[in-house]
Amino acid sequence: MSGDAWSNLDKVDQKIIEILNNNARTPSKEIATELVKSGYDVSDRTIRKRIERLEKSGIIKGYKAVLTDVSEINKY
């Protein structure tokens, strides 16, 4: 995504992306709760629709698993 595309996103979209970037499995209800605490008037449904739009537009291209280093697993 180009820097220009990022700057065209509103603060709610930017915050959604930030939260999903930290944990892509964050439920939309939890995202909505966090945004409401930050002063935004959004619902769980609004978050789901925005995520869907971000995916369809290609801004969110996918989600990935971050795996533990194999050497860390062998310690146990």
C-alpha positions in Angstrom: 0.0 0.0 0.0 1.4 3.4 -0.9 1.8 6.1 1.6 -0.9 8.1 -0.2 -3.5 5.3 0.3 -2.7 5.2 4.0 -3.1 9.0 4.3 -6.5 8.7 2.7 -7.8 6.4 5.5 -9.7 8.1 8.3 -8.6 7.7 11.9 -11.0 4.8 12.6 -9.7 2.8 9.7 -6.1 3.5 10.8 -6.9 2.4 14.3 -8.5 -0.8 13.1 -5.4 -1.6 11.0 -3.2 -0.8 14.0 -5.1 -3.2 16.2 -5.2 -6.0 13.6 -1.5 -5.5 12.9 -0.8 -6.2 16.6 -3.2 -9.2 16.7 -5.1 -10.2 13.6 -7.4 -12.4 15.6 -8.8 -9.5 17.7 -12.6 -9.8 17.6 -14.5 -6.9 16.0 -16.4 -6.4 19.3 -13.1 -5.9 21.1 -11.9 -3.4 18.4 -15.2 -1.5 18.7 -14.9 -1.4 22.5 -11.4 0.0 22.3 -12.4 2.6 19.7 -15.4 3.7 21.9 -13.0 4.1 24.8 -10.9 6.4 22.5 -14.0 8.5 21.8 -15.2 7.1 18.5 -18.9 6.3 18.1 -18.7 2.9 16.4 -20.4 -0.5 16.7 -19.3 -4.0 16.3 -21.2 -4.1 13.0 -19.4 -0.9 11.8 -16.0 -2.5 12.5 -16.9 -5.7 10.6 -18.1 -3.6 7.6 -15.0 -1.5 7.6 -12.7 -4.5 7.8 -14.6 -6.1 4.9 -14.2 -2.8 2.9 -10.5 -2.7 3.7 -10.1 -6.3 2.5 -12.0 -5.7 -0.7 -10.1 -2.6 -1.5 -6.8 -4.5 -1.1 -5.6 -2.4 1.8 -5.8 -5.5 4.0 -4.3 -8.2 1.8 -4.4 -11.0 4.3 -3.5 -12.3 7.7 -0.5 -14.5 8.6 0.7 -16.7 11.4 3.8 -15.7 13.3 5.6 -18.9 14.4 7.9 -19.5 17.3 11.5 -20.3 16.5 12.0 -24.1 16.5 14.9 -23.7 18.9 12.4 -22.2 21.4 10.1 -25.2 21.2 12.9 -27.6 21.9 13.7 -26.0 25.2 10.7 -27.6 26.8 
